[in-house]
Amino acid sequence: MSLQENAPTIAVVGVTGAVGQEFLSVLSDRDFPYSSIKMLASKRSAGRRLTFEEKEYVVEELTAESFNGVDIALFSAGGSISKEFGPIAVNRGTIVVDNSSAFRMDENVPLVIPEVNPEAMVKIKVGMGKGALIANPNCSTIICLMAATPLHRHAKVPSFSLYFVTHFLICLQFVNLCRPCLVR
């Protein structure tokens, strides 16, 4: 169990959805330390009971006040919810990790894959009372870049060529999938 007295407070926005449930699984599987956790969702889902790490929680309706005292909020409730509540959470001192497309193209928001560009988060620290917004790419982009980044670093490929490397990797995968049909 990762419940610890001196750990950060966590909120999961969109906790009743598939990705919200996956957030909880990852937090548990990785023994991520937390002192408390808020389960947040829409008004429709408020009141539902969820069990997490052998403790029962009541899902709360997402409001601006939901982020009072929250150190880290994991968002996966869609772009419109992220655009509305992400900045509110940041202004209340929360570090927001957004899984939607809402901030992916915002040049003022770091787009982060921790295994690829952790340096993008170097100035973001839990417990400083200063909120921040972090976006992450979609799942297929993360997978491609996890494969392409070591190639990029080893071969010193210029940044614009990363698109070509990714395209090449996708083509190779397609060929592997189609090989049984092509070879007769």
Backbone as a ProteinNet text record, in pm:
[ID]
protein_1_A
[PRIMARY]
MSLQENAPTIAVVGVTGAVGQEFLSVLSDRDFPYSSIKMLASKRSAGRRLTFEEKEYVVEELTAESFNGVDIALFSAGGSISKEFGPIAVNRGTIVVDNSSAFRMDENVPLVIPEVNPEAMVKIKVGMGKGALIANPNCSTIICLMAATPLHRHAKVPSFSLYFVTHFLICLQFVNLCRPCLVR
[TERTIARY]
85	0	88.3	52	134.8	82.7	-11.7	-63.9	43.2	92.4	199.5	169.9	200.7	165.8	231.4	356.9	429.4	436.2	346.1	345.5	251.1	255.9	166.2	19.6	-68.1	-210.9	-241.3	-326.2	-354.5	-503.4	-535	-673.3	-672.6	-772.1	-788.4	-918.3	-905.7	-1020.7	-1064.2	-1189.3	-1238.5	-1215.9	-1220.1	-1185	-1276.9	-1400.2	-1491.9	-1475.8	-1397	-1371.6	-1261.2	-1242.8	-1142.5	-1000.8	-966.1	-831.3	-816	-919.7	-915.4	-891	-955.7	-934	-791.4	-739.5	-600.8	-502.4	-532.9	-450.3	-439.1	-553.1	-552.4	-468.8	-482.2	-403.8	-254.3	-214.6	-72.2	-21.9	-99.2	-59.2	-35.6	-125.2	-114.1	1.7	10.2	115.4	254.9	269.2	401.7	425.9	330.5	342.2	368.5	297.2	315.2	270	356.6	319.8	217.6	120.1	20.2	-29.2	-64.3	-119.3	-271.1	-329.7	-474.7	-500.7	-617.7	-653.5	-800.7	-827.5	-965.3	-1007.2	-1125.8	-1183.8	-1284.3	-1253.4	-1336	-1394.5	-1519.5	-1587.3	-1704.3	-1785.3	-1900.3	-2007.8	-2101.1	-2213.7	-2288.9	-2299	-2369.4	-2303.9	-2171.4	-2099.3	-2078.5	-2100.7	-2080.3	-2166.4	-2108.4	-2179.6	-2148.2	-2094.4	-2054.4	-1945.3	-1939.7	-1835.9	-1733.5	-1605.3	-1494.7	-1403	-1349.7	-1250.8	-1113.9	-1021.8	-885.3	-792.8	-704	-610.3	-681.4	-787.8	-864.4	-936.2	-952.3	-1025.4	-1136.8	-1252.3	-1364.9	-1365.2	-1388.7	-1394.9	-1528.6	-1574.7	-1694.6	-1649.2	-1697	-1662.7	-1727.8	-1648.4	-1697.1	-1718.7	-1813.8	-1834.4	-1718.2	-1667.4	-1558.2	-1607	-1542.1	-1570.4	-1436.5	-1440	-1317.2	-1255.9	-1339	-1290	-1226.3	-1246.6	-1192.7	-1040.5	-973.8	-827.6	-763.9	-845	-789.6	-706.6	-579.5	-491.8	-441.8	-464.1	-419.8	-284.4	-189.2	-55.6	-48.4	-106.6	-99.4	-238.7	-278.8	-406.6	-381.1	-433.1	-424.7	-558	-555	-676.5	-696	-814	-854.1	-1005.9	-1057.8	-1202.8	-1243.1	-1152.2	-1181.1	-1125.3	-1105.9	-1043.3	-1118.9	-1249.6	-1325.5	-1314.5	-1316	-1299.9	-1158.7	-1060.2	-921.3	-902.8	-959.7	-945.7	-1014	-1125.2	-1196.3	-1129.9	-1097	-1051.3	-899.7	-824.3	-678.5	-619.1	-650.8	-597	-643.6	-764.1	-813.6	-727.2	-700.4	-617.2	-476.6	-418.8	-284.3	-282.4	-382.4	-389.2	-402.5	-447.8	-459	-334.7	-230.8	-103.9	-88.3	-175.6	-172.4	-90.6	-13.8	53.3	-45.1	-80.6	-179.2	-107.6	-135.8	-88.9	-212.2	-216	-335.3	-318.2	-412.8	-409.2	-492.4	-557.5	-640.1	-554.4	-617.9	-547.6	-550.5	-611.8	-637.9	-513.1	-401.1	-282.5	-162.9	-182.4	-70.1	-0.3	-72	-12.5	17.7	0.5	26.3	175.7	242.5	388.5	431.1	336.7	368.8	349	305.4	281.6	376.6	461	551.5	474.7	511.7	457	559.8	524.7	625.9	596.9	701.4	707.6	827.5	806.6	917.4	1040.7	1021.8	1136.7	1207.7	1145.6	1202.1	1257.9	1179.9	1224.6	1193.4	1247	1220.2	1269.9	1367.5	1420.9	1314.6	1207.9	1100.2	1027.2	1045.4	977.5	1071.7	1193.8	1295.9	1258.5	1183	1146.3	1015	953.1	825.5	851.5	816.2	841.8	716.5	686.5	574.8	612.5	515.6	537	587.8	603.2	651.8	535.8	412.9	296.3	273.5	350.4	338.6	281.4	167.1	103.9	173.8	146.4	202.6	112.6	122.9	45.6	142.5	119.1	200	104.1	134.7	54.5	131.4	58.6	126.7	66.4	150	100.1	-0.2	-65.3	-156.9	-76.9	-146.7	-79.2	3.3	-44.9	32.1	159.5	152.9	272.7	375.3	329.3	421.4	494.1	420.7	481	583.4	547.3	640.8	766.8	749.9	866	952.6	892.2	972.2	1066.7	1021	1106.1	1201.2	1152.9	1232.6	1338.4	1314.1	1407	1547	1561.8	1698.9	1769	1693.9	1752.7	1796.3	1709.6	1738.4	1864.7	1873.7	1989.4	2117.9	2107.6	2226.1	2275	2182.6	2220.6	2231.6	2198.2	2202.6	2120	2001.3	1911	1854.2	1853.3	1792.6	1645.1	1595.7	1460.3	1353	1360.9	1255.1	1250.5	1362.8	1367.3	1299.2	1269.4	1203.3	1069.3	1002.9	876.9	900.4	1011	1041.4	1076.6	1148.9	1181.6	1053.7	964.3	837.7	758.2	752	681.5	744.2	875.3	946.7	910.6	907.9	873.5	731	640.9	502	495.4	568.3	571.3	627.6	734.4	791	688.8	617.2	515.1	406.5	364.8	263.1	311.2	436.3	492.6	494.3	531.8	532.9	393.4	293.5	156.6	105.3	147.9	98	180.7	295.3	386.4	316.9	234.9	169.2	82.9	24.5	-60.7	22.7	139.9	222	306.1	344.3	429.7	342.1	326.7	241.4	318.4
-119.1	0	123.7	224.2	343	463	440.3	547.2	582.3	708.4	752.7	892.6	918	1045.3	1166.4	1158.4	1273.7	1276.3	1207.2	1198.6	1303.5	1325.2	1423.7	1378.9	1477.6	1449.3	1438.8	1345.2	1314.4	1332.9	1375.4	1374.8	1309	1225.3	1164	1218.1	1296.2	1358.1	1267	1223.4	1126.4	985.2	968.4	841	725.7	753.6	644.6	595.4	665.2	622.4	518.3	462.8	357.5	406.3	526.2	577.8	615	670.4	700.6	575.5	466.4	339.1	288.9	311.5	272.4	355.8	485.8	569.5	504.8	461.5	399.7	271.8	191.9	67.9	96.9	196.6	230.6	286	372.4	424.8	310.4	213.7	99.6	7.8	-27.3	-118.4	-63.7	68	128.8	176.6	146.2	189.5	339	416.8	561.6	614.8	688.1	735.7	849.5	844.4	950.8	954.3	1075.3	1088.1	1083.4	1126.6	1114	1116.9	1066.9	1064.6	1101.6	1190	1230.4	1165.3	1108.7	1048.5	1149.1	1206.9	1313.6	1272.9	1311.9	1281.2	1377.2	1348.4	1433.2	1423.6	1515.5	1515.6	1382.4	1329.6	1202.9	1087.2	1088.4	980	1004.8	1127.1	1160.7	1070.5	1026.7	940.4	792.5	757.4	617.1	579.8	455.4	407.1	326.4	355.7	283.5	229.3	111.4	55	69.6	124.7	141.9	104.2	11	-38.6	-71.9	-149.2	-203.5	-97.8	20.7	126.2	176	202.5	249.8	402.8	455.2	599.6	634.5	755.3	806	904.4	884.8	973	1108.9	1214.2	1350.4	1418.7	1510.5	1591.1	1687.8	1698.2	1789.5	1933.6	2013.4	2156.4	2228.6	2359.6	2438.5	2412.5	2390.3	2367.2	2229.1	2141.7	2005.8	2004.2	2111.2	2111.6	2177.4	2221.1	2278	2171.3	2200.9	2108	1990.9	1991.9	1881.4	1916.4	1824.8	1845.8	1806.6	1690.4	1638.2	1595.3	1639	1594.8	1528.6	1409.9	1336.1	1352.6	1413.3	1446.2	1351.7	1292.1	1219.1	1222.2	1339.5	1358	1431.9	1439.8	1509.5	1649.5	1699	1829.4	1946.1	1946.7	2061.5	2069.6	1956.6	1954.8	2000.7	1953.1	1993.2	2143.3	2197.1	2341	2424.3	2375.4	2449.8	2436.7	2313	2290.9	2283.4	2256.3	2251	2380.7	2495.5	2622.2	2656.5	2619.2	2642.9	2566.6	2439.7	2357.8	2416.2	2457.9	2516.3	2641.8	2726.1	2848.3	2818.7	2700.6	2660.5	2586.3	2581.1	2521.3	2374	2322	2181	2159	2049.8	2007.2	1917.8	1959.1	1887.8	1810.8	1681.3	1598.6	1568.4	1625.5	1616.6	1513.4	1421.4	1314	1345.9	1460.7	1496.3	1569.8	1608.3	1683.9	1834.9	1877.1	2019.9	2108.4	2061.4	2146.7	2094.7	1993	1931.9	2026.9	2120.1	2212.1	2349.5	2363.3	2489.6	2499.7	2595.6	2607.5	2643.3	2687.4	2719.9	2602	2489.4	2370.1	2260.9	2207.8	2102	1976	1919.8	1794.7	1688	1600.1	1517.4	1367.7	1295.7	1150.7	1131.3	1093.6	1092	1014.7	906.9	828.5	894.1	994.6	1059.5	1197.8	1282.1	1418.8	1463.6	1393.2	1430	1570.4	1619.5	1753.3	1861.8	1833	1931	1959.6	1872.4	1890.6	1932.2	1965.5	1988.4	2098.8	2196.9	2307.5	2281.9	2168.9	2137.2	2046.3	2092.5	2018.1	2013.6	1896.4	1879.6	1942	2002.4	2057	2199.6	2261.1	2398.7	2498.1	2447.6	2534.8	2607.3	2570.3	2634	2532.1	2563.9	2473.5	2473.1	2371.1	2359	2267.1	2282	2199.6	2120.8	1990.4	1901.7	1827.6	1827.5	1751.7	1626.8	1523.9	1408.3	1374.4	1321.8	1287.3	1172.5	1143.8	1029.8	900.5	791.8	665.1	614	627.3	576	657.8	787.4	872.3	834.6	809	769	641.6	543.5	415.5	434.6	510.6	535.2	606.7	707.7	783.4	704.5	612.9	526.9	441.2	402.7	324.2	413	527	612.5	694.3	731.5	819.1	759.5	632.8	578.7	580.7	555	562.7	704.9	798.5	940.7	982.5	941.1	980.5	914.3	790.8	718.1	769.8	796.5	835.6	986.9	1062.4	1208.9	1261.6	1206.1	1246.1	1384.2	1477	1607.9	1593.4	1684.4	1673.9	1654.5	1729.4	1716.8	1575.4	1503.8	1368.9	1266.8	1305.3	1213.4	1168.4	1257.8	1219.2	1107.3	1114.5	1011.7	880.1	887.1	766.3	700.7	780.2	727.5	664.6	733	679.9	547.3	540.8	419.7	305.4	332.5	229.4	178.6	269	229.3	141.8	180.1	100.5	-39	-47	-177.9	-264.8	-205.6	-279.5	-328.5	-242.8	-279.6	-397.3	-391.4	-499.3	-628.7	-621.9	-741.6	-800.4	-714.2	-761.7	-823.9	-766.8	-812.2	-924.8	-955.3	-1054.5	-1187.3	-1243.2	-1370.5	-1361.8	-1245.8	-1228.7	-1207.1	-1147.6	-1112.3	-1228.9	-1316.7	-1428.9	-1551.9	-1592.5	-1709.5	-1807.6
0	0	0	-75	-87.9	-9.8	79.9	164.8	268.4	261	349.8	399.3	524.1	587.3	521.5	484	430.1	277.8	212.9	66.6	8.2	-123.1	-185.2	-182.2	-193.5	-207.5	-356.6	-392.3	-532.4	-560.1	-682	-730.9	-867.2	-892.5	-1024.4	-1082.2	-1189.1	-1254.7	-1369.6	-1364.6	-1462.5	-1413.4	-1282.8	-1219.5	-1258.7	-1298.1	-1332.2	-1475.5	-1555.9	-1693.5	-1700	-1818.6	-1838.8	-1806.9	-1851.9	-1826.3	-1679.1	-1619.8	-1476.6	-1393.7	-1431	-1362.4	-1384.3	-1504.9	-1532.5	-1450.8	-1432.4	-1344.8	-1206.9	-1152.3	-1019.3	-1018.8	-1123.9	-1132.9	-1134.2	-1211.8	-1221.5	-1088	-1024.3	-892.9	-795.2	-795.6	-705.1	-744.1	-871.6	-918.4	-892.4	-902.4	-884.1	-741	-651.7	-512.2	-501.7	-584.5	-582.7	-446.8	-378.7	-244.7	-249.4	-161.2	-148.7	-4.4	40.2	175.5	173.7	61.9	41.7	-107.1	-144.8	-285.7	-299.1	-395.5	-423.9	-554.3	-553	-671.8	-728	-844.5	-901.5	-1036	-1057	-1183.9	-1202	-1300.4	-1331.8	-1223.4	-1229.4	-1136.3	-1143.9	-1265	-1287.2	-1210.8	-1200.7	-1133.1	-984.7	-940.3	-798.2	-711.1	-601	-508	-526.5	-643.2	-664.5	-566	-531.9	-441.1	-519.3	-494	-557.5	-448.8	-471.8	-380.8	-445.8	-368.6	-414.4	-300.3	-326	-225.8	-94.9	-108.6	3.7	87.6	33.7	103.8	12	69.3	-11	-14.9	-134.9	-157.2	-221.5	-194.9	-260.3	-367.6	-489.5	-600.1	-575.4	-587.7	-566.5	-701.3	-704.4	-824.6	-840.7	-961.5	-992.6	-985	-899.8	-887.9	-873.5	-879.4	-861.1	-723.7	-625.4	-488.7	-471.7	-567.7	-558.5	-543.3	-585.4	-587.9	-465.6	-372.4	-248.8	-177.8	-156.4	-85.8	-168.6	-298.7	-384.8	-445.6	-432.6	-489	-636.7	-671.1	-807.7	-851.4	-970.9	-1028.1	-1162.4	-1178.4	-1303.9	-1375.2	-1492.9	-1567.4	-1685.5	-1693.2	-1812.9	-1821.1	-1848.3	-1854.9	-1981.7	-2078.2	-2203.5	-2205.9	-2326.9	-2347.8	-2287.4	-2297.7	-2245.2	-2093.9	-2026.2	-1879.6	-1843.6	-1917.8	-1891.2	-1909.8	-2018.5	-2043.7	-1936.2	-1884.4	-1780.4	-1643.7	-1603.4	-1466.5	-1450.8	-1559.2	-1548.5	-1497	-1558.9	-1510.2	-1367.7	-1333.5	-1196.5	-1097	-1128.5	-1040.3	-1027.7	-1140.9	-1139.6	-1051.7	-1064.8	-983.7	-834.8	-801	-659.8	-612.3	-696.4	-656.3	-691.5	-775.3	-811.9	-939.1	-940.2	-1062	-1136.7	-1257.6	-1338.4	-1448.7	-1457.1	-1567.4	-1650.7	-1771.7	-1855.3	-1965.3	-1971	-2069.8	-2194.2	-2198.3	-2314.8	-2418.5	-2526.7	-2631	-2605.3	-2496	-2471	-2476.6	-2425.6	-2414	-2493.6	-2573.5	-2646.3	-2742	-2798.7	-2895.3	-2834.1	-2704	-2635.4	-2605.7	-2667.2	-2651	-2509.1	-2424.9	-2286	-2190.8	-2245.2	-2163.8	-2211.4	-2122.1	-2166.3	-2206.3	-2320.4	-2370	-2333.6	-2239.9	-2175.7	-2188.6	-2223.4	-2207.5	-2114.6	-1988.7	-1891.7	-1937.2	-2011.8	-2058.6	-2175.9	-2237.2	-2355.4	-2323.5	-2255.7	-2228.2	-2084.2	-1985.8	-1846.2	-1810.7	-1886.1	-1859	-1875.8	-1946.9	-1965.7	-1835	-1735.9	-1607	-1495.2	-1528.1	-1425.5	-1325.9	-1368	-1278.5	-1204.4	-1228.2	-1165.2	-1046.2	-928.1	-805.2	-718.8	-666.8	-574	-439.9	-375.5	-242.9	-240.6	-355.3	-361.3	-355.6	-364.6	-363.3	-494.3	-595.9	-726	-824.3	-881.9	-975.9	-1110.4	-1187.2	-1321.8	-1403.3	-1532.1	-1624.4	-1710.1	-1720.5	-1803.4	-1895.6	-2025.1	-2121.1	-2159.3	-2199.4	-2254.8	-2390.8	-2480.8	-2614	-2606.5	-2719.5	-2719.4	-2714.4	-2686.6	-2659.6	-2777.5	-2900.5	-3014.9	-3036.9	-3012	-3024.2	-2919	-2798.1	-2690.8	-2730	-2778.7	-2816.6	-2928.7	-3031.8	-3142.6	-3094.4	-3010.1	-2964.5	-2866.8	-2793.5	-2706	-2791.2	-2909	-2999.2	-3078.3	-3124.9	-3213.6	-3140.3	-3016.5	-2945	-2929.4	-2890	-2883.5	-3018.9	-3127.8	-3261.8	-3292.5	-3257.7	-3279.8	-3203.8	-3079.1	-2996.9	-3046.4	-3088.9	-3135.3	-3269.8	-3360.4	-3495.8	-3513.3	-3409.3	-3415.4	-3532.7	-3548.5	-3656.4	-3623.9	-3720.1	-3694.4	-3654.3	-3574	-3518.8	-3624.6	-3735.5	-3835.2	-3893	-3886.5	-3941.7	-3850.9	-3727.8	-3636.8	-3692.7	-3765.9	-3829.8	-3930.7	-4002.5	-4101.3	-4033.3	-3921.6	-3845.8	-3796.1	-3742	-3692.5	-3806.3	-3917.8	-4034.6	-4078.2	-4079.3	-4116.6	-4021.9	-3890.8	-3793.4	-3813.2	-3844.6	-3870.4	-3995.2	-4098.2	-4221.6	-4196.2	-4115.6	-4082.9	-4010.7	-3918	-3844.3	-3938.7	-4031	-4129.6	-4214.3	-4259.2	-4340.1	-4259.5	-4132.6	-4049	-4033.1	-4018	-4004.7	-4133.9	-4246.6	-4376.3	-4436.9	-4382.4	-4440.3	-4471.8	-4381.3	-4414.1	-4540	-4563.1	-4682	-4808.5	-4794.9	-4910	-4960.2	-4868.5	-4904.1	-4923.3	-5049.4	-5079.2	-5163.3
[MASK]
++++++++++++++++++++++++++++++++++++++++++++++++++++++++++++++++++++++++++++++++++++++++++++++++++++++++++++++++++++++++++++++++++++++++++++++++++++++++++++++++++++++++++++++++++++++++

